[in-house]
Amino acid sequence: MNPVNFLLMRHELLLTAVAMIILIAEIFFSGEKKGWIRTLSISLFFIITLIGFLPVDSGSLFGGMYNTNALIALMKNILNIGVLIVMIQSNTWLKKEQNNYKTSEFFLLMISTLIGMNFMISAGDFLMFYLGIELATIPIAAMAAFEMHKSKSAEAGIKLILSSALSSGIMLYGISMIYGTTGSLYFSEVSEAYTSSALQTLGFIFFFAGMGFKISLVPFQLWVADVYEGAPINVTSYLSVISKGAAVFIFTIILYTTFNYVSYLWQDVISIIAVLTMTIGNLFAIRQKNIKRFLAFSSISQAGFILVGLISGTQMGMTSVIYYILVYIFSNLGAFGVATAISNATGKENIDEYNRLYHTNPKLSLTMMLALFSLAGIPPVAGFFGKFFLFTAAAKQEFYVLVFIAVSNAVISLYYYLLVVKAMFINKSDTPIEYFKSDFMTRLGLLICIIGLVVTGFASYIYEYINSLSFGSL
């Protein structure tokens, strides 16, 4: 193998190099100098994000276990954008005395899990896919338990690792059935040998259940809210966007390439799961008082909407899913960014404590409103176009009942998103959150989210570019 071929793994190699640099920097920067590690880590990752948009050659490594092309590179770049925003938003939280000494560990864990996600997305067979998903999962559990001085954080880490172990076991059992009946682990060979026999169908159901845990689909979402509430709010935002986005990307690739000939099998399953996920996520979100639990159930319902676009099995379906993940990153991180700023400054995380927030902190309130409007799908923000494309992809394949249910759930979601807006702009409070000025990094993170919502909503060439890559690159 020509060593130059390893440049196909540029995302993973660059992330590994940054991890090594952070490890070395830990030796030279300690105590009050820890701030330099934050600056160094964010700066290096910003460079990696820019390099990711350079043209990439298509190719494969390790006998087809690792693949890359323009579409896969785009998926990785979308995740990089989200991780960069999370890093920027985490800067203030990492400055705190109880977290400052663990700064390098936080960035190392985040980069490690992103490397796993990149390998997962580039997987050409189930073995590389499983190795990637495990590399991505274990560091996330450590991140969830990052605030060791809080019992809820430790509980979140334990619950996440237990649910991940269960999902991995179920998924691996399903993969073993598929391997046993098809004689191969490679996606392309499994596709050719798949005959939808009873054992293969059972293997697919187990595989789907394992992915359901990763994407937080009903009924595999039972511990999601507890993990989101207990984990540090910056880690919660990472779980809700980056982890979910990577799982959706690889799930889409596998469905459209490996199980494309038996779409009639998974379309029925996904229809039922999509309805349950949207409906239950919405109904539970209405009852929440804690902003992290609120956004957790909002995240579950958003996963249901993603399945609506995924079910079509067409190029438009894949395009709409990728586009929606991009929009979802800016929307959700915008909402989490405001919640993070308030939590860092005041320690308040209940929605009732947001009453009259507009009168004391109007900029934060407007940012939160814009992000929630995008999540709800209110025009003209980007979330409206994202949902529109998802619903259109499903409607073109005549899933009219599913689209009707999805639109109804979108209306329900509008109600509980407006409850937060109502608290900030209309509800009265004798003790509103006092005015505070966020630091530069927090404001920068929120600004990127706002720009992202505007640009992705009005720049139609982004959707057209994704559409030109979908299917053709697979």
C-alpha positions as CSV (number, residue, x, y, z in Angstrom):
1,M,0.0,0.0,0.0
2,N,1.3,3.4,-1.0
3,P,1.8,5.6,2.2
4,V,0.2,8.5,0.3
5,N,-3.1,6.5,0.4
6,F,-3.3,7.1,4.1
7,L,-4.1,10.8,3.3
8,L,-7.6,9.5,2.6
9,M,-7.9,9.3,6.4
10,R,-7.0,13.0,6.8
11,H,-9.8,13.8,9.2
12,E,-8.8,11.0,11.6
13,L,-5.0,11.6,11.2
14,L,-5.4,15.3,11.9
15,L,-7.6,14.7,15.0
16,T,-5.0,12.2,16.3
17,A,-2.2,14.7,15.7
18,V,-4.2,17.3,17.7
19,A,-4.8,14.9,20.5
20,M,-1.1,14.3,20.7
21,I,-0.3,18.0,20.7
22,I,-2.8,18.5,23.6
23,L,-1.1,15.7,25.5
24,I,2.3,17.3,25.1
25,A,0.9,20.8,25.9
26,E,-0.3,19.3,29.2
27,I,3.3,18.9,30.3
28,F,4.2,22.5,29.7
29,F,1.0,24.3,30.8
30,S,-0.3,23.8,34.3
31,G,-2.1,25.8,37.0
32,E,-3.0,29.3,35.8
33,K,-1.5,28.5,32.3
34,K,-4.3,26.0,31.6
35,G,-6.1,28.7,29.6
36,W,-3.5,28.3,26.9
37,I,-4.6,24.7,26.4
38,R,-8.2,25.9,25.8
39,T,-7.0,28.4,23.3
40,L,-4.6,25.9,21.6
41,S,-7.3,23.2,21.4
42,I,-10.0,25.4,19.9
43,S,-7.5,27.1,17.5
44,L,-6.2,23.7,16.2
45,F,-9.7,22.3,15.8
46,F,-10.7,25.5,13.9
47,I,-7.8,24.8,11.5
48,I,-8.9,21.1,11.1
49,T,-12.5,22.3,10.3
50,L,-11.2,24.5,7.5
51,I,-8.9,21.8,6.1
52,G,-11.9,19.5,6.0
53,F,-13.5,21.6,3.3
54,L,-10.6,21.1,0.9
55,P,-11.3,18.7,-2.0
56,V,-11.0,15.1,-1.2
57,D,-10.3,12.0,-3.4
58,S,-12.6,9.0,-3.3
59,G,-11.0,5.8,-2.3
60,S,-10.8,2.9,0.2
61,L,-8.3,1.4,2.6
62,F,-7.8,-1.9,4.4
63,G,-9.4,-4.0,1.8
64,G,-12.6,-1.9,1.7
65,M,-13.1,-1.6,5.4
66,Y,-12.5,2.2,5.3
67,N,-14.1,4.3,2.5
68,T,-14.2,8.0,1.8
69,N,-15.7,10.3,-0.8
70,A,-17.2,13.7,-1.1
71,L,-20.4,12.9,0.6
72,I,-18.7,11.2,3.6
73,A,-16.3,14.1,3.9
74,L,-19.3,16.5,4.0
75,M,-20.8,14.5,6.8
76,K,-17.6,14.7,8.8
77,N,-17.4,18.4,8.1
78,I,-20.9,19.0,9.4
79,L,-19.9,17.2,12.6
80,N,-16.7,19.3,12.8
81,I,-18.7,22.5,12.7
82,G,-20.9,21.3,15.5
83,V,-17.9,20.2,17.6
84,L,-16.2,23.5,17.1
85,I,-19.3,25.3,18.4
86,V,-19.5,23.0,21.4
87,M,-15.8,23.7,22.2
88,I,-16.3,27.4,21.9
89,Q,-19.3,27.3,24.2
90,S,-17.5,25.1,26.7
91,N,-14.7,27.7,27.2
92,T,-16.4,29.6,30.1
93,W,-17.4,26.4,31.8
94,L,-13.9,25.0,31.7
95,K,-12.6,28.2,33.3
96,K,-14.3,27.3,36.6
97,E,-12.0,26.2,39.4
98,Q,-13.5,22.6,39.6
99,N,-13.0,22.1,35.9
100,N,-9.9,24.0,35.0
101,Y,-7.5,21.3,36.0
102,K,-9.3,18.8,33.7
103,T,-9.3,21.0,30.6
104,S,-7.0,18.8,28.5
105,E,-9.0,15.7,29.5
106,F,-12.2,17.3,28.3
107,F,-10.8,18.1,24.8
108,L,-9.0,14.7,24.6
109,L,-12.3,12.8,25.3
110,M,-14.2,14.9,22.8
111,I,-11.6,14.4,20.1
112,S,-11.4,10.7,20.8
113,T,-15.1,10.2,20.4
114,L,-15.1,12.3,17.2
115,I,-12.4,10.0,15.8
116,G,-14.6,7.0,16.5
117,M,-17.5,8.7,14.8
118,N,-15.4,9.4,11.7
119,F,-14.3,5.8,11.5
120,M,-17.9,4.8,11.9
121,I,-19.1,7.0,9.0
122,S,-16.3,5.8,6.7
123,A,-17.0,2.1,7.5
124,G,-17.2,-0.2,4.6
125,D,-18.1,-3.2,6.7
126,F,-19.8,-4.0,10.0
127,L,-16.5,-4.7,11.8
128,M,-15.2,-1.2,11.2
129,F,-18.6,0.2,11.9
130,Y,-18.7,-1.6,15.3
131,L,-15.1,-0.5,16.2
132,G,-16.0,3.1,15.4
133,I,-19.2,3.1,17.4
134,E,-17.4,1.7,20.4
135,L,-14.6,4.2,20.2
136,A,-17.2,6.9,20.0
137,T,-19.3,5.7,22.9
138,I,-16.8,5.0,25.7
139,P,-15.3,8.5,25.9
140,I,-18.8,10.0,25.8
141,A,-19.7,8.1,29.0
142,A,-16.6,9.6,30.7
143,M,-17.7,13.1,29.5
144,A,-21.2,12.6,31.0
145,A,-19.5,11.8,34.4
146,F,-17.1,14.7,34.0
147,E,-18.3,16.7,37.0
148,M,-17.2,14.1,39.6
149,H,-18.2,16.3,42.5
150,K,-21.9,16.0,41.5
151,S,-23.7,12.7,42.1
152,K,-26.1,13.3,39.1
153,S,-23.2,13.6,36.8
154,A,-21.8,10.2,38.0
155,E,-25.2,8.7,37.7
156,A,-25.5,10.0,34.1
157,G,-22.2,8.4,33.2
158,I,-23.3,5.1,34.7
159,K,-26.6,5.1,32.9
160,L,-25.1,6.0,29.6
161,I,-22.5,3.3,29.7
162,L,-25.1,0.7,30.8
163,S,-27.5,1.7,28.0
164,S,-24.7,1.8,25.5
165,A,-23.5,-1.7,26.6
166,L,-27.0,-3.0,26.2
167,S,-27.4,-1.4,22.8
168,S,-24.0,-2.6,21.6
169,G,-24.8,-6.2,22.7
170,I,-28.1,-6.2,20.9
171,M,-26.6,-4.7,17.8
172,L,-23.7,-7.1,17.8
173,Y,-26.1,-10.0,18.1
174,G,-28.0,-8.8,15.1
175,I,-24.8,-8.3,13.1
176,S,-23.7,-11.9,13.9
177,M,-27.0,-13.2,12.5
178,I,-26.5,-11.1,9.3
179,Y,-23.0,-12.4,9.0
180,G,-24.0,-16.0,9.6
181,T,-26.6,-15.9,6.9
182,T,-24.8,-13.9,4.3
183,G,-21.2,-15.0,4.9
184,S,-19.8,-11.5,4.8
185,L,-19.4,-8.4,6.9
186,Y,-18.9,-6.0,3.9
187,F,-21.9,-3.7,3.2
188,S,-21.8,-4.3,-0.5
189,E,-21.6,-8.1,-0.2
190,V,-24.3,-8.3,2.4
191,S,-26.5,-6.3,0.1
192,E,-26.1,-8.8,-2.7
193,A,-26.6,-11.9,-0.4
194,Y,-29.5,-10.5,1.6
195,T,-32.7,-12.5,0.9
196,S,-34.9,-11.3,3.8
197,S,-35.1,-14.7,5.3
198,A,-36.5,-15.1,8.8
199,L,-33.1,-15.1,10.5
200,Q,-31.9,-12.2,8.4
201,T,-35.0,-10.2,9.3
202,L,-34.5,-10.9,13.0
203,G,-30.9,-9.9,12.6
204,F,-32.0,-6.6,11.0
205,I,-34.5,-6.0,13.8
206,F,-31.7,-6.4,16.4
207,F,-29.4,-4.1,14.4
208,F,-32.2,-1.5,14.2
209,A,-32.9,-1.8,17.9
210,G,-29.2,-1.1,18.7
211,M,-29.2,2.0,16.4
212,G,-32.5,3.0,18.1
213,F,-30.5,3.5,21.4
214,K,-27.9,5.6,19.6
215,I,-30.5,7.9,17.9
216,S,-32.8,8.0,21.0
217,L,-35.8,6.5,19.3
218,V,-38.9,5.3,21.2
219,P,-39.0,2.8,22.9
220,F,-35.2,2.9,23.4
221,Q,-35.1,6.4,24.9
222,L,-35.9,5.6,28.5
223,W,-32.7,6.9,30.1
224,V,-32.0,9.8,27.7
225,A,-33.6,12.5,29.8
226,D,-31.8,11.3,33.0
227,V,-28.5,11.3,31.2
228,Y,-29.1,14.7,29.6
229,E,-30.1,16.2,33.0
230,G,-27.2,14.8,34.9
231,A,-24.4,15.4,32.4
232,P,-22.8,18.8,32.3
233,I,-24.8,21.1,30.0
234,N,-22.0,21.3,27.4
235,V,-21.8,17.5,27.3
236,T,-25.6,17.4,26.9
237,S,-25.4,19.6,23.9
238,Y,-22.7,17.3,22.4
239,L,-24.9,14.2,23.0
240,S,-28.0,15.8,21.5
241,V,-26.3,17.0,18.3
242,I,-23.0,15.4,17.5
243,S,-23.6,11.9,18.8
244,K,-27.1,11.8,17.3
245,G,-26.0,13.3,14.0
246,A,-23.2,10.7,13.5
247,A,-25.5,7.9,14.3
248,V,-28.1,9.2,11.8
249,F,-25.4,9.6,9.1
250,I,-24.2,6.0,9.3
251,F,-27.7,4.6,9.7
252,T,-28.7,6.4,6.5
253,I,-25.7,5.0,4.6
254,I,-26.3,1.4,5.8
255,L,-30.1,1.5,5.0
256,Y,-29.6,3.1,1.6
257,T,-26.7,0.8,0.5
258,T,-26.9,-2.5,2.4
259,F,-30.6,-2.9,2.9
260,N,-31.9,-0.9,-0.1
261,Y,-33.3,-4.0,-1.8
262,V,-35.5,-4.7,1.2
263,S,-36.8,-1.2,1.8
264,Y,-40.3,-2.6,2.1
265,L,-39.1,-4.4,5.3
266,W,-37.6,-1.4,7.1
267,Q,-40.1,1.3,5.8
268,D,-42.9,-0.3,7.8
269,V,-40.7,-0.5,11.0
270,I,-39.5,3.1,10.6
271,S,-43.1,4.4,10.0
272,I,-44.2,3.0,13.4
273,I,-41.1,4.1,15.3
274,A,-41.3,7.6,13.7
275,V,-44.9,8.1,14.9
276,L,-44.1,6.8,18.4
277,T,-40.9,8.9,18.6
278,M,-42.5,12.2,17.5
279,T,-45.6,11.8,19.6
280,I,-44.1,10.5,22.9
281,G,-41.2,13.0,22.6
282,N,-43.6,15.9,22.2
283,L,-46.0,14.8,25.0
284,F,-43.2,14.4,27.5
285,A,-41.6,17.7,26.5
286,I,-44.7,19.6,27.4
287,R,-44.4,18.4,31.0
288,Q,-40.7,19.4,31.6
289,K,-39.6,22.2,33.9
290,N,-35.8,21.7,33.6
291,I,-34.4,23.1,30.4
292,K,-32.0,20.2,29.8
293,R,-34.8,17.6,30.2
294,F,-37.0,19.8,28.0
295,L,-34.4,19.9,25.2
296,A,-33.8,16.1,25.8
297,F,-37.4,15.3,24.9
298,S,-37.3,17.9,22.1
299,S,-34.3,16.0,20.8
300,I,-36.2,12.7,20.9
301,S,-39.1,14.3,18.9
302,Q,-36.6,15.7,16.3
303,A,-35.3,12.2,15.8
304,G,-38.8,11.2,14.8
305,F,-39.0,13.9,12.2
306,I,-35.6,12.8,10.8
307,L,-37.1,9.3,10.3
308,V,-39.9,10.8,8.2
309,G,-37.3,11.9,5.6
310,L,-35.3,8.8,6.0
311,I,-38.2,6.5,5.2
312,S,-38.5,7.5,1.5
313,G,-35.3,5.6,0.5
314,T,-34.7,8.1,-2.3
315,Q,-32.0,10.6,-3.1
316,M,-34.2,13.4,-1.9
317,G,-34.7,11.6,1.3
318,M,-31.0,11.3,2.0
319,T,-30.4,14.9,1.0
320,S,-33.1,16.2,3.3
321,V,-31.8,14.1,6.2
322,I,-28.2,15.5,5.8
323,Y,-29.5,19.0,5.3
324,Y,-31.7,18.7,8.4
325,I,-28.8,17.5,10.6
326,L,-26.9,20.6,9.5
327,V,-29.8,22.9,10.4
328,Y,-30.4,21.0,13.6
329,I,-26.9,21.5,14.8
330,F,-27.2,25.3,14.5
331,S,-30.7,25.3,16.1
332,N,-30.1,23.0,19.0
333,L,-26.6,24.4,19.8
334,G,-28.1,27.9,19.7
335,A,-30.7,26.9,22.3
336,F,-28.1,25.0,24.4
337,G,-25.7,27.9,24.1
338,V,-28.2,30.3,25.7
339,A,-29.0,27.7,28.4
340,T,-25.2,27.2,29.0
341,A,-24.6,30.9,29.3
342,I,-27.3,31.3,31.9
343,S,-26.2,28.2,33.8
344,N,-22.6,29.3,33.9
345,A,-23.6,32.8,35.1
346,T,-26.4,32.0,37.5
347,G,-26.6,28.2,38.0
348,K,-30.3,28.4,37.0
349,E,-31.7,25.6,34.7
350,N,-35.4,25.7,35.2
351,I,-37.8,27.2,32.6
352,D,-39.7,29.1,35.3
353,E,-36.5,30.9,36.2
354,Y,-36.4,32.3,32.6
355,N,-39.5,34.5,33.4
356,R,-38.9,38.1,32.2
357,L,-35.5,37.2,30.8
358,Y,-36.1,39.5,27.8
359,H,-36.3,42.6,30.1
360,T,-32.9,41.9,31.6
361,N,-31.0,40.0,28.9
362,P,-32.8,40.8,25.5
363,K,-30.0,39.5,23.2
364,L,-30.0,36.1,24.9
365,S,-33.8,35.9,24.7
366,L,-33.9,36.8,21.0
367,T,-31.2,34.1,20.3
368,M,-33.1,31.5,22.2
369,M,-36.4,32.5,20.4
370,L,-34.7,32.2,17.0
371,A,-33.3,28.8,17.9
372,L,-36.6,27.5,19.2
373,F,-38.5,28.8,16.2
374,S,-36.1,26.9,14.0
375,L,-36.6,23.7,16.0
376,A,-40.4,24.2,15.7
377,G,-40.1,24.8,11.9
378,I,-41.5,28.3,11.8
379,P,-40.7,30.2,8.6
380,P,-38.5,31.9,7.5
381,V,-35.8,30.4,9.7
382,A,-33.8,27.3,8.5
383,G,-35.8,24.8,10.5
384,F,-38.8,25.4,8.4
385,F,-37.0,24.5,5.2
386,G,-35.5,21.4,6.9
387,K,-38.9,20.1,7.9
388,F,-40.4,21.0,4.6
389,F,-37.8,18.9,2.7
390,L,-38.2,16.0,5.1
391,F,-42.0,16.0,4.6
392,T,-41.8,16.5,0.9
393,A,-39.4,13.5,0.5
394,A,-41.9,11.2,2.4
395,A,-44.9,12.7,0.5
396,K,-43.4,11.9,-2.9
397,Q,-43.3,8.3,-1.9
398,E,-47.0,8.5,-0.9
399,F,-46.5,8.2,2.8
400,Y,-49.4,10.7,3.3
401,V,-50.6,9.4,6.6
402,L,-47.2,9.6,8.1
403,V,-46.7,13.1,6.8
404,F,-50.0,14.2,8.2
405,I,-49.0,12.8,11.7
406,A,-45.7,14.5,11.4
407,V,-47.3,17.9,10.6
408,S,-49.7,17.4,13.5
409,N,-46.7,16.7,15.8
410,A,-44.9,19.8,14.4
411,V,-48.0,21.9,15.6
412,I,-47.8,20.2,19.0
413,S,-44.1,21.0,19.2
414,L,-44.8,24.6,18.4
415,Y,-46.9,24.8,21.6
416,Y,-44.2,23.7,24.0
417,Y,-41.4,25.7,22.3
418,L,-43.7,28.8,22.6
419,L,-44.0,28.1,26.4
420,V,-40.3,28.9,26.7
421,V,-40.7,32.0,24.6
422,K,-43.7,33.0,26.6
423,A,-41.7,32.7,29.8
424,M,-38.9,34.9,28.5
425,F,-41.1,37.6,26.9
426,I,-44.5,37.6,28.7
427,N,-44.5,36.0,32.1
428,K,-43.9,38.2,35.1
429,S,-41.3,37.6,37.8
430,D,-40.3,39.6,40.9
431,T,-36.8,38.0,40.8
432,P,-35.8,37.7,37.1
433,I,-32.3,36.6,36.1
434,E,-30.2,39.7,36.5
435,Y,-28.3,41.2,33.6
436,F,-25.0,39.7,32.9
437,K,-22.5,40.0,30.1
438,S,-21.3,36.8,28.5
439,D,-17.6,36.5,27.6
440,F,-16.3,36.7,24.1
441,M,-16.2,33.0,23.4
442,T,-19.9,32.5,24.5
443,R,-21.0,35.3,22.3
444,L,-18.9,34.0,19.4
445,G,-20.5,30.5,19.7
446,L,-24.0,32.0,19.6
447,L,-23.2,34.3,16.7
448,I,-22.0,31.3,14.7
449,C,-25.3,29.6,15.4
450,I,-27.3,32.6,14.3
451,I,-25.4,33.0,11.1
452,G,-25.7,29.3,10.5
453,L,-29.5,29.5,10.8
454,V,-29.8,32.4,8.5
455,V,-27.3,31.1,5.8
456,T,-28.6,27.5,5.7
457,G,-32.2,28.8,5.5
458,F,-31.7,31.2,2.6
459,A,-28.7,29.8,0.7
460,S,-30.5,27.3,-1.5
461,Y,-27.2,26.2,-3.1
462,I,-26.3,24.3,0.2
463,Y,-29.2,22.0,-0.3
464,E,-28.5,21.7,-4.1
465,Y,-24.8,20.9,-3.3
466,I,-25.8,18.1,-0.9
467,N,-28.3,16.8,-3.4
468,S,-25.5,16.6,-6.1
469,L,-23.5,14.4,-3.7
470,S,-26.3,12.1,-2.4
471,F,-26.4,8.6,-3.9
472,G,-23.9,9.5,-6.6
473,S,-21.1,9.3,-4.0
474,L,-22.3,6.1,-2.4
